[in-house]
Amino acid sequence: MFVWRYFDGTGAQAGGSKPHETREEAEAWMGERWSKLLDQGIAEVALAEDRTEGFLYRMKLRAEPD
């Protein structure tokens, strides 16, 4: 199972997604939801697998200014 962890602009954890069966399903779900999460004040997300500690990766929802 794969879940997204949400982080606000200060880096504090701010919730998470429902579990997804596969990494592909989780990534597709995020592709559809990222802009709504950004509108709700979520600044970063991290993908985690239930059976492991830490994150597979963490990313910002807004592009960094050049």
C-alpha positions, 0 to 999 in steps of 0.5 A: 500500500502507498500513501501520500503524506501532506506538508504545509508551508512550514514543513509540518505534516498536515494529513495524508491520502487514502491508501493506494494499492500500487505506486502507479495508482498513487501517482495517478491520483496525485496527478489529478489532485495536486492543484486542489491540495495546493489550494488547501494550503498543502505545499509539499507531498511525500510518497510512502510505502506502508511497509518501509520507514521514510519516503520514496520521494518528497516534492513541492506542489509549486514550482520554485521561482527561477 
